[in-house]
Amino acid sequence: MNFVPFVKTRTRGKVNVSSVTLAHGGGGKAMKDLIDDVFLTAFGEHACEPLEDQARFDLAVFAAHGDRLAFTTDSFVVDPLFFPGGDIGKLAVCGTVNDLAVGGAVPMYLSCAVIIEEGVQIDLLRQVALSMARTASQAGVQIVTGDTKVVPRGACDKIFITTTGVGAIPASLALGVDKARAGDAVLVNGLLGDHGAAILCARGDMALETPIASDCACLHELIGAILAAAPGTRFIRDATRGGVATVLNEIADGSGVSIEIEEGMTPIREEVKAFCEVLGLDPLYLANEGKIVVIVPPDQAEAALAAMRRDPLGLDAARIGRITSDQDSRVMMRTSFGGHRMVDMLVGEQLPRIC
């Protein structure tokens, strides 16, 4: 006869105030109530019972997906917290899922650590947690552990989130920033700079007739399709802070190659171009949260592009350039006028900052 082990279920607490107080970070009942009511309610079905100081997994779960563990962490701060196309909760999950996926990993588990400013509305915090839970569920990952801290007013800007992710890398994959070779194609999966422009517009500094929405999205399924269609793929990276220009310079430096991109082939929304012209910004340096740079052998470029374009997140995929030589470690752009300009690593920061 088989017996099902009995696991005692914790009694869930309830928050009875409208905003976060310092007591919610004090380690007592108020903190337990906040975690139970806001976070465990949102992450409910995947919240471990009983709660421990760590999540525990069977290593066989990872081994079923690959022979190496991928591990990444990132912190998210953004103003405003909610913007067209996303919010800080969605951003945190998508950003961490993508950081795993660009290495070829199957994203599996996330942690969530939140620093909350005293006075933040409980309902706002609940919206962020529910957005994280919804995005994680859609991505097929589980939020399994975390931490909560409350700081006095002015010590942080409303909410800061740190997410850590783990996944498994299949044995056959070996992507790397050092693997680009002369002749390789440089691909992107769509319009660049939307996220950076969306955040700046959401602050109300620019009154645009056509609102720009962030491209915030989880890209692991798109990346899986690319790797299936182009098994010789050398390198993938999401072009977040610093934009595509920064990623290209990292490739040039990491592989010791030169890269040439075509201005006329680089997909940028007309509204973003106009926005950048007004503010004196270069869209190649604007942040993205749903765009990747992909380096593939030239004979697999069309297959990779076709795979991207079959996915809603890759409809505007384009081949923007190529690796020109195994030397110099520089990035050049052939302009629409037939000239060339250097696309260097950003020195300092492109203002205004968005995160």
Contacts in CASP RR format, 6 or more apart in sequence:
PFRMAT RR
TARGET T0000
AUTHOR 0000-0000-0000
METHOD contacts of the structure
MODEL  1
MNFVPFVKTRTRGKVNVSSVTLAHGGGGKAMKDLIDDVFLTAFGEHACEP
LEDQARFDLAVFAAHGDRLAFTTDSFVVDPLFFPGGDIGKLAVCGTVNDL
AVGGAVPMYLSCAVIIEEGVQIDLLRQVALSMARTASQAGVQIVTGDTKV
VPRGACDKIFITTTGVGAIPASLALGVDKARAGDAVLVNGLLGDHGAAIL
CARGDMALETPIASDCACLHELIGAILAAAPGTRFIRDATRGGVATVLNE
IADGSGVSIEIEEGMTPIREEVKAFCEVLGLDPLYLANEGKIVVIVPPDQ
AEAALAAMRRDPLGLDAARIGRITSDQDSRVMMRTSFGGHRMVDMLVGEQ
LPRIC
7 49 0 8 1.000
7 50 0 8 1.000
8 50 0 8 1.000
9 49 0 8 1.000
10 36 0 8 1.000
10 49 0 8 1.000
10 50 0 8 1.000
10 51 0 8 1.000
12 36 0 8 1.000
12 37 0 8 1.000
12 40 0 8 1.000
12 41 0 8 1.000
13 32 0 8 1.000
13 33 0 8 1.000
13 36 0 8 1.000
13 37 0 8 1.000
14 33 0 8 1.000
14 36 0 8 1.000
14 37 0 8 1.000
15 24 0 8 1.000
15 33 0 8 1.000
15 34 0 8 1.000
15 37 0 8 1.000
15 38 0 8 1.000
15 122 0 8 1.000
16 33 0 8 1.000
17 122 0 8 1.000
18 121 0 8 1.000
18 122 0 8 1.000
18 123 0 8 1.000
19 119 0 8 1.000
19 120 0 8 1.000
19 121 0 8 1.000
19 122 0 8 1.000
20 34 0 8 1.000
20 116 0 8 1.000
20 117 0 8 1.000
20 118 0 8 1.000
20 119 0 8 1.000
20 120 0 8 1.000
20 121 0 8 1.000
20 122 0 8 1.000
20 125 0 8 1.000
20 150 0 8 1.000
21 30 0 8 1.000
21 118 0 8 1.000
21 119 0 8 1.000
21 150 0 8 1.000
22 118 0 8 1.000
22 150 0 8 1.000
22 152 0 8 1.000
23 30 0 8 1.000
23 31 0 8 1.000
24 30 0 8 1.000
24 31 0 8 1.000
24 33 0 8 1.000
24 34 0 8 1.000
24 116 0 8 1.000
24 148 0 8 1.000
24 150 0 8 1.000
25 31 0 8 1.000
25 34 0 8 1.000
25 148 0 8 1.000
25 149 0 8 1.000
25 150 0 8 1.000
26 150 0 8 1.000
31 148 0 8 1.000
31 150 0 8 1.000
34 122 0 8 1.000
34 148 0 8 1.000
35 148 0 8 1.000
38 122 0 8 1.000
38 125 0 8 1.000
38 126 0 8 1.000
38 129 0 8 1.000
39 47 0 8 1.000
39 112 0 8 1.000
39 114 0 8 1.000
39 129 0 8 1.000
39 146 0 8 1.000
39 148 0 8 1.000
40 47 0 8 1.000
41 126 0 8 1.000
41 129 0 8 1.000
42 126 0 8 1.000
42 129 0 8 1.000
42 130 0 8 1.000
42 132 0 8 1.000
42 133 0 8 1.000
43 112 0 8 1.000
43 129 0 8 1.000
43 132 0 8 1.000
43 133 0 8 1.000
43 136 0 8 1.000
43 143 0 8 1.000
44 133 0 8 1.000
46 142 0 8 1.000
46 143 0 8 1.000
46 144 0 8 1.000
47 144 0 8 1.000
48 55 0 8 1.000
48 56 0 8 1.000
48 144 0 8 1.000
48 145 0 8 1.000
54 145 0 8 1.000
55 109 0 8 1.000
55 111 0 8 1.000
55 144 0 8 1.000
55 145 0 8 1.000
57 109 0 8 1.000
61 108 0 8 1.000
62 69 0 8 1.000
62 108 0 8 1.000
62 166 0 8 1.000
62 167 0 8 1.000
62 168 0 8 1.000
63 168 0 8 1.000
64 168 0 8 1.000
65 106 0 8 1.000
65 108 0 8 1.000
65 167 0 8 1.000
65 168 0 8 1.000
65 170 0 8 1.000
66 106 0 8 1.000
66 168 0 8 1.000
66 169 0 8 1.000
66 170 0 8 1.000
66 171 0 8 1.000
67 168 0 8 1.000
67 169 0 8 1.000
67 170 0 8 1.000
67 171 0 8 1.000
68 168 0 8 1.000
68 169 0 8 1.000
68 171 0 8 1.000
69 166 0 8 1.000
69 167 0 8 1.000
69 168 0 8 1.000
69 169 0 8 1.000
70 100 0 8 1.000
70 103 0 8 1.000
70 104 0 8 1.000
70 105 0 8 1.000
70 166 0 8 1.000
70 167 0 8 1.000
70 168 0 8 1.000
70 169 0 8 1.000
71 164 0 8 1.000
71 165 0 8 1.000
71 166 0 8 1.000
71 167 0 8 1.000
72 96 0 8 1.000
72 99 0 8 1.000
72 100 0 8 1.000
72 164 0 8 1.000
72 165 0 8 1.000
73 96 0 8 1.000
73 162 0 8 1.000
73 163 0 8 1.000
73 164 0 8 1.000
73 165 0 8 1.000
74 92 0 8 1.000
74 95 0 8 1.000
74 96 0 8 1.000
74 99 0 8 1.000
74 162 0 8 1.000
74 163 0 8 1.000
74 164 0 8 1.000
75 160 0 8 1.000
75 161 0 8 1.000
75 162 0 8 1.000
76 88 0 8 1.000
76 89 0 8 1.000
76 91 0 8 1.000
76 92 0 8 1.000
76 95 0 8 1.000
76 160 0 8 1.000
76 161 0 8 1.000
76 162 0 8 1.000
76 163 0 8 1.000
76 355 0 8 1.000
77 88 0 8 1.000
77 157 0 8 1.000
77 160 0 8 1.000
77 355 0 8 1.000
78 88 0 8 1.000
78 91 0 8 1.000
78 199 0 8 1.000
78 354 0 8 1.000
78 355 0 8 1.000
79 157 0 8 1.000
79 199 0 8 1.000
79 203 0 8 1.000
79 354 0 8 1.000
79 355 0 8 1.000
80 199 0 8 1.000
80 202 0 8 1.000
80 203 0 8 1.000
81 87 0 8 1.000
81 88 0 8 1.000
81 124 0 8 1.000
81 128 0 8 1.000
81 158 0 8 1.000
81 159 0 8 1.000
82 88 0 8 1.000
82 127 0 8 1.000
83 198 0 8 1.000
83 199 0 8 1.000
83 202 0 8 1.000
83 214 0 8 1.000
84 198 0 8 1.000
84 201 0 8 1.000
84 202 0 8 1.000
84 211 0 8 1.000
84 212 0 8 1.000
84 213 0 8 1.000
84 214 0 8 1.000
85 198 0 8 1.000
85 213 0 8 1.000
85 214 0 8 1.000
85 216 0 8 1.000
86 131 0 8 1.000
86 214 0 8 1.000
86 216 0 8 1.000
87 127 0 8 1.000
87 128 0 8 1.000
87 131 0 8 1.000
88 128 0 8 1.000
88 159 0 8 1.000
88 161 0 8 1.000
89 128 0 8 1.000
89 129 0 8 1.000
89 131 0 8 1.000
89 132 0 8 1.000
89 135 0 8 1.000
89 161 0 8 1.000
90 131 0 8 1.000
90 132 0 8 1.000
90 134 0 8 1.000
90 135 0 8 1.000
90 216 0 8 1.000
91 216 0 8 1.000
91 289 0 8 1.000
92 112 0 8 1.000
92 132 0 8 1.000
92 161 0 8 1.000
92 163 0 8 1.000
93 110 0 8 1.000
93 132 0 8 1.000
93 135 0 8 1.000
93 136 0 8 1.000
93 139 0 8 1.000
93 141 0 8 1.000
93 143 0 8 1.000
93 163 0 8 1.000
93 218 0 8 1.000
94 135 0 8 1.000
94 139 0 8 1.000
94 216 0 8 1.000
94 217 0 8 1.000
94 218 0 8 1.000
94 219 0 8 1.000
94 289 0 8 1.000
94 290 0 8 1.000
95 163 0 8 1.000
95 218 0 8 1.000
95 238 0 8 1.000
95 240 0 8 1.000
95 289 0 8 1.000
96 107 0 8 1.000
96 110 0 8 1.000
96 163 0 8 1.000
96 164 0 8 1.000
96 165 0 8 1.000
97 107 0 8 1.000
97 110 0 8 1.000
97 139 0 8 1.000
97 141 0 8 1.000
97 218 0 8 1.000
97 219 0 8 1.000
97 220 0 8 1.000
98 218 0 8 1.000
98 219 0 8 1.000
98 220 0 8 1.000
98 238 0 8 1.000
98 289 0 8 1.000
98 290 0 8 1.000
98 292 0 8 1.000
99 165 0 8 1.000
99 238 0 8 1.000
100 106 0 8 1.000
100 107 0 8 1.000
100 165 0 8 1.000
100 166 0 8 1.000
100 167 0 8 1.000
100 220 0 8 1.000
101 107 0 8 1.000
101 218 0 8 1.000
101 219 0 8 1.000
101 220 0 8 1.000
101 223 0 8 1.000
101 224 0 8 1.000
101 236 0 8 1.000
102 175 0 8 1.000
102 219 0 8 1.000
102 223 0 8 1.000
102 236 0 8 1.000
102 237 0 8 1.000
102 238 0 8 1.000
102 292 0 8 1.000
103 169 0 8 1.000
103 173 0 8 1.000
103 175 0 8 1.000
103 176 0 8 1.000
103 236 0 8 1.000
104 169 0 8 1.000
104 170 0 8 1.000
104 173 0 8 1.000
104 175 0 8 1.000
104 223 0 8 1.000
104 224 0 8 1.000
104 227 0 8 1.000
104 236 0 8 1.000
105 167 0 8 1.000
105 168 0 8 1.000
105 169 0 8 1.000
106 167 0 8 1.000
106 168 0 8 1.000
106 169 0 8 1.000
106 170 0 8 1.000
106 220 0 8 1.000
107 139 0 8 1.000
107 140 0 8 1.000
107 141 0 8 1.000
107 165 0 8 1.000
107 167 0 8 1.000
107 220 0 8 1.000
108 141 0 8 1.000
108 142 0 8 1.000
108 165 0 8 1.000
108 166 0 8 1.000
108 167 0 8 1.000
108 168 0 8 1.000
109 141 0 8 1.000
109 142 0 8 1.000
109 143 0 8 1.000
109 144 0 8 1.000
109 165 0 8 1.000
109 166 0 8 1.000
109 167 0 8 1.000
110 136 0 8 1.000
110 141 0 8 1.000
110 142 0 8 1.000
110 143 0 8 1.000
110 144 0 8 1.000
110 163 0 8 1.000
110 164 0 8 1.000
110 165 0 8 1.000
111 143 0 8 1.000
111 144 0 8 1.000
111 145 0 8 1.000
111 146 0 8 1.000
111 147 0 8 1.000
111 163 0 8 1.000
111 164 0 8 1.000
111 165 0 8 1.000
112 132 0 8 1.000
112 143 0 8 1.000
112 145 0 8 1.000
112 146 0 8 1.000
112 147 0 8 1.000
112 161 0 8 1.000
112 162 0 8 1.000
112 163 0 8 1.000
113 146 0 8 1.000
113 147 0 8 1.000
113 148 0 8 1.000
113 149 0 8 1.000
113 161 0 8 1.000
113 162 0 8 1.000
113 163 0 8 1.000
113 164 0 8 1.000
114 147 0 8 1.000
114 148 0 8 1.000
114 149 0 8 1.000
114 159 0 8 1.000
114 160 0 8 1.000
114 161 0 8 1.000
114 162 0 8 1.000
115 149 0 8 1.000
115 150 0 8 1.000
115 151 0 8 1.000
115 156 0 8 1.000
115 159 0 8 1.000
115 160 0 8 1.000
115 161 0 8 1.000
115 162 0 8 1.000
116 125 0 8 1.000
116 148 0 8 1.000
116 149 0 8 1.000
116 150 0 8 1.000
116 151 0 8 1.000
116 156 0 8 1.000
116 158 0 8 1.000
116 159 0 8 1.000
117 150 0 8 1.000
117 151 0 8 1.000
117 152 0 8 1.000
117 153 0 8 1.000
117 154 0 8 1.000
117 155 0 8 1.000
117 156 0 8 1.000
117 157 0 8 1.000
117 158 0 8 1.000
117 159 0 8 1.000
118 150 0 8 1.000
118 151 0 8 1.000
118 152 0 8 1.000
118 153 0 8 1.000
118 155 0 8 1.000
119 153 0 8 1.000
120 158 0 8 1.000
120 159 0 8 1.000
124 158 0 8 1.000
124 159 0 8 1.000
125 159 0 8 1.000
128 159 0 8 1.000
128 161 0 8 1.000
132 143 0 8 1.000
132 161 0 8 1.000
133 143 0 8 1.000
135 218 0 8 1.000
136 142 0 8 1.000
136 143 0 8 1.000
138 218 0 8 1.000
139 218 0 8 1.000
139 220 0 8 1.000
172 231 0 8 1.000
173 227 0 8 1.000
175 233 0 8 1.000
175 234 0 8 1.000
175 235 0 8 1.000
175 236 0 8 1.000
176 234 0 8 1.000
176 235 0 8 1.000
177 235 0 8 1.000
177 237 0 8 1.000
177 250 0 8 1.000
177 251 0 8 1.000
177 254 0 8 1.000
177 255 0 8 1.000
178 254 0 8 1.000
178 255 0 8 1.000
179 234 0 8 1.000
179 235 0 8 1.000
179 255 0 8 1.000
179 295 0 8 1.000
180 234 0 8 1.000
180 235 0 8 1.000
180 251 0 8 1.000
180 254 0 8 1.000
180 255 0 8 1.000
180 256 0 8 1.000
180 257 0 8 1.000
180 259 0 8 1.000
180 295 0 8 1.000
180 323 0 8 1.000
181 234 0 8 1.000
181 255 0 8 1.000
181 257 0 8 1.000
181 297 0 8 1.000
181 323 0 8 1.000
181 326 0 8 1.000
182 257 0 8 1.000
182 323 0 8 1.000
182 324 0 8 1.000
182 325 0 8 1.000
182 326 0 8 1.000
183 297 0 8 1.000
183 298 0 8 1.000
183 322 0 8 1.000
183 323 0 8 1.000
183 324 0 8 1.000
184 234 0 8 1.000
184 295 0 8 1.000
184 296 0 8 1.000
184 297 0 8 1.000
184 298 0 8 1.000
184 322 0 8 1.000
184 323 0 8 1.000
185 295 0 8 1.000
185 296 0 8 1.000
185 297 0 8 1.000
185 298 0 8 1.000
185 301 0 8 1.000
185 304 0 8 1.000
185 319 0 8 1.000
185 321 0 8 1.000
185 322 0 8 1.000
186 248 0 8 1.000
186 259 0 8 1.000
186 261 0 8 1.000
186 293 0 8 1.000
186 294 0 8 1.000
186 295 0 8 1.000
186 319 0 8 1.000
186 320 0 8 1.000
186 321 0 8 1.000
186 322 0 8 1.000
186 323 0 8 1.000
187 293 0 8 1.000
187 294 0 8 1.000
187 295 0 8 1.000
187 296 0 8 1.000
187 301 0 8 1.000
187 304 0 8 1.000
187 305 0 8 1.000
187 308 0 8 1.000
187 317 0 8 1.000
187 318 0 8 1.000
187 319 0 8 1.000
187 320 0 8 1.000
188 239 0 8 1.000
188 244 0 8 1.000
188 266 0 8 1.000
188 267 0 8 1.000
188 291 0 8 1.000
188 292 0 8 1.000
188 293 0 8 1.000
188 294 0 8 1.000
188 317 0 8 1.000
188 318 0 8 1.000
188 320 0 8 1.000
189 219 0 8 1.000
189 222 0 8 1.000
189 290 0 8 1.000
189 291 0 8 1.000
189 292 0 8 1.000
189 294 0 8 1.000
189 308 0 8 1.000
189 311 0 8 1.000
189 313 0 8 1.000
189 314 0 8 1.000
189 316 0 8 1.000
189 317 0 8 1.000
190 267 0 8 1.000
190 291 0 8 1.000
190 314 0 8 1.000
190 315 0 8 1.000
190 316 0 8 1.000
190 317 0 8 1.000
190 318 0 8 1.000
191 215 0 8 1.000
191 267 0 8 1.000
191 268 0 8 1.000
191 269 0 8 1.000
191 272 0 8 1.000
191 291 0 8 1.000
191 316 0 8 1.000
192 239 0 8 1.000
192 243 0 8 1.000
192 244 0 8 1.000
192 266 0 8 1.000
192 267 0 8 1.000
192 268 0 8 1.000
192 272 0 8 1.000
192 283 0 8 1.000
192 284 0 8 1.000
192 286 0 8 1.000
192 288 0 8 1.000
192 291 0 8 1.000
193 215 0 8 1.000
193 243 0 8 1.000
193 268 0 8 1.000
193 269 0 8 1.000
193 272 0 8 1.000
193 283 0 8 1.000
193 286 0 8 1.000
193 287 0 8 1.000
193 288 0 8 1.000
193 291 0 8 1.000
194 212 0 8 1.000
194 213 0 8 1.000
194 214 0 8 1.000
194 215 0 8 1.000
194 269 0 8 1.000
194 272 0 8 1.000
194 288 0 8 1.000
195 214 0 8 1.000
195 215 0 8 1.000
195 216 0 8 1.000
195 286 0 8 1.000
195 287 0 8 1.000
195 288 0 8 1.000
195 289 0 8 1.000
195 290 0 8 1.000
195 354 0 8 1.000
196 214 0 8 1.000
196 286 0 8 1.000
196 287 0 8 1.000
196 288 0 8 1.000
196 354 0 8 1.000
197 212 0 8 1.000
197 269 0 8 1.000
197 271 0 8 1.000
197 272 0 8 1.000
197 275 0 8 1.000
197 276 0 8 1.000
197 283 0 8 1.000
197 286 0 8 1.000
198 212 0 8 1.000
198 213 0 8 1.000
198 214 0 8 1.000
199 214 0 8 1.000
199 287 0 8 1.000
199 354 0 8 1.000
199 355 0 8 1.000
200 206 0 8 1.000
200 275 0 8 1.000
200 279 0 8 1.000
200 352 0 8 1.000
200 354 0 8 1.000
201 208 0 8 1.000
201 211 0 8 1.000
201 212 0 8 1.000
201 275 0 8 1.000
205 352 0 8 1.000
206 275 0 8 1.000
206 278 0 8 1.000
206 279 0 8 1.000
208 271 0 8 1.000
208 275 0 8 1.000
210 271 0 8 1.000
212 269 0 8 1.000
212 271 0 8 1.000
212 272 0 8 1.000
212 275 0 8 1.000
214 289 0 8 1.000
215 288 0 8 1.000
215 289 0 8 1.000
215 290 0 8 1.000
215 291 0 8 1.000
216 289 0 8 1.000
216 290 0 8 1.000
217 289 0 8 1.000
217 290 0 8 1.000
217 313 0 8 1.000
219 238 0 8 1.000
219 290 0 8 1.000
219 292 0 8 1.000
219 313 0 8 1.000
221 311 0 8 1.000
222 292 0 8 1.000
222 308 0 8 1.000
222 311 0 8 1.000
222 313 0 8 1.000
222 314 0 8 1.000
223 236 0 8 1.000
223 292 0 8 1.000
225 307 0 8 1.000
225 308 0 8 1.000
225 310 0 8 1.000
225 311 0 8 1.000
226 233 0 8 1.000
226 236 0 8 1.000
226 294 0 8 1.000
226 304 0 8 1.000
226 307 0 8 1.000
226 308 0 8 1.000
227 233 0 8 1.000
228 307 0 8 1.000
229 300 0 8 1.000
229 303 0 8 1.000
229 304 0 8 1.000
229 306 0 8 1.000
229 307 0 8 1.000
230 296 0 8 1.000
230 297 0 8 1.000
230 300 0 8 1.000
230 301 0 8 1.000
230 303 0 8 1.000
230 304 0 8 1.000
230 307 0 8 1.000
231 300 0 8 1.000
232 296 0 8 1.000
232 297 0 8 1.000
232 300 0 8 1.000
233 294 0 8 1.000
233 295 0 8 1.000
233 296 0 8 1.000
233 300 0 8 1.000
233 304 0 8 1.000
234 295 0 8 1.000
234 296 0 8 1.000
234 297 0 8 1.000
235 251 0 8 1.000
235 293 0 8 1.000
235 294 0 8 1.000
235 295 0 8 1.000
236 292 0 8 1.000
236 293 0 8 1.000
236 294 0 8 1.000
236 295 0 8 1.000
237 247 0 8 1.000
237 250 0 8 1.000
237 251 0 8 1.000
237 292 0 8 1.000
237 293 0 8 1.000
238 288 0 8 1.000
238 289 0 8 1.000
238 290 0 8 1.000
238 291 0 8 1.000
238 292 0 8 1.000
239 246 0 8 1.000
239 247 0 8 1.000
239 287 0 8 1.000
239 288 0 8 1.000
239 291 0 8 1.000
239 292 0 8 1.000
239 293 0 8 1.000
240 287 0 8 1.000
240 288 0 8 1.000
240 289 0 8 1.000
241 287 0 8 1.000
241 355 0 8 1.000
242 285 0 8 1.000
242 286 0 8 1.000
242 287 0 8 1.000
242 346 0 8 1.000
242 350 0 8 1.000
243 284 0 8 1.000
243 285 0 8 1.000
243 286 0 8 1.000
243 287 0 8 1.000
243 288 0 8 1.000
244 266 0 8 1.000
244 284 0 8 1.000
244 288 0 8 1.000
244 291 0 8 1.000
244 293 0 8 1.000
245 282 0 8 1.000
245 284 0 8 1.000
245 285 0 8 1.000
245 331 0 8 1.000
245 343 0 8 1.000
245 344 0 8 1.000
245 345 0 8 1.000
245 346 0 8 1.000
246 285 0 8 1.000
246 345 0 8 1.000
246 346 0 8 1.000
247 293 0 8 1.000
248 259 0 8 1.000
248 261 0 8 1.000
248 293 0 8 1.000
248 331 0 8 1.000
248 343 0 8 1.000
249 331 0 8 1.000
249 343 0 8 1.000
249 344 0 8 1.000
249 345 0 8 1.000
251 257 0 8 1.000
251 259 0 8 1.000
251 293 0 8 1.000
251 295 0 8 1.000
252 258 0 8 1.000
252 259 0 8 1.000
252 328 0 8 1.000
252 329 0 8 1.000
252 330 0 8 1.000
252 331 0 8 1.000
253 329 0 8 1.000
254 329 0 8 1.000
255 323 0 8 1.000
255 326 0 8 1.000
256 326 0 8 1.000
256 327 0 8 1.000
256 328 0 8 1.000
256 329 0 8 1.000
257 323 0 8 1.000
257 324 0 8 1.000
257 325 0 8 1.000
257 326 0 8 1.000
257 327 0 8 1.000
257 328 0 8 1.000
257 329 0 8 1.000
258 323 0 8 1.000
258 324 0 8 1.000
258 325 0 8 1.000
258 327 0 8 1.000
258 328 0 8 1.000
258 329 0 8 1.000
258 330 0 8 1.000
258 331 0 8 1.000
258 332 0 8 1.000
259 321 0 8 1.000
259 322 0 8 1.000
259 323 0 8 1.000
259 324 0 8 1.000
259 330 0 8 1.000
259 331 0 8 1.000
259 332 0 8 1.000
260 321 0 8 1.000
260 322 0 8 1.000
260 324 0 8 1.000
260 331 0 8 1.000
260 332 0 8 1.000
260 333 0 8 1.000
260 334 0 8 1.000
261 320 0 8 1.000
261 321 0 8 1.000
261 331 0 8 1.000
261 332 0 8 1.000
261 333 0 8 1.000
261 334 0 8 1.000
261 343 0 8 1.000
262 320 0 8 1.000
262 321 0 8 1.000
262 333 0 8 1.000
262 334 0 8 1.000
263 333 0 8 1.000
263 334 0 8 1.000
263 335 0 8 1.000
263 336 0 8 1.000
264 336 0 8 1.000
265 318 0 8 1.000
265 319 0 8 1.000
265 320 0 8 1.000
265 321 0 8 1.000
266 284 0 8 1.000
266 318 0 8 1.000
266 320 0 8 1.000
266 333 0 8 1.000
267 316 0 8 1.000
267 318 0 8 1.000
267 320 0 8 1.000
268 283 0 8 1.000
272 283 0 8 1.000
272 286 0 8 1.000
273 283 0 8 1.000
275 281 0 8 1.000
276 282 0 8 1.000
276 283 0 8 1.000
276 286 0 8 1.000
281 350 0 8 1.000
282 350 0 8 1.000
284 333 0 8 1.000
284 343 0 8 1.000
285 346 0 8 1.000
285 350 0 8 1.000
286 350 0 8 1.000
287 354 0 8 1.000
287 355 0 8 1.000
290 313 0 8 1.000
294 304 0 8 1.000
295 323 0 8 1.000
296 304 0 8 1.000
298 322 0 8 1.000
301 319 0 8 1.000
305 317 0 8 1.000
305 318 0 8 1.000
305 319 0 8 1.000
308 314 0 8 1.000
308 317 0 8 1.000
309 315 0 8 1.000
309 317 0 8 1.000
324 332 0 8 1.000
330 342 0 8 1.000
331 342 0 8 1.000
331 343 0 8 1.000
331 344 0 8 1.000
332 340 0 8 1.000
332 341 0 8 1.000
332 342 0 8 1.000
332 343 0 8 1.000
333 340 0 8 1.000
333 341 0 8 1.000
333 342 0 8 1.000
333 343 0 8 1.000
334 340 0 8 1.000
335 341 0 8 1.000
END
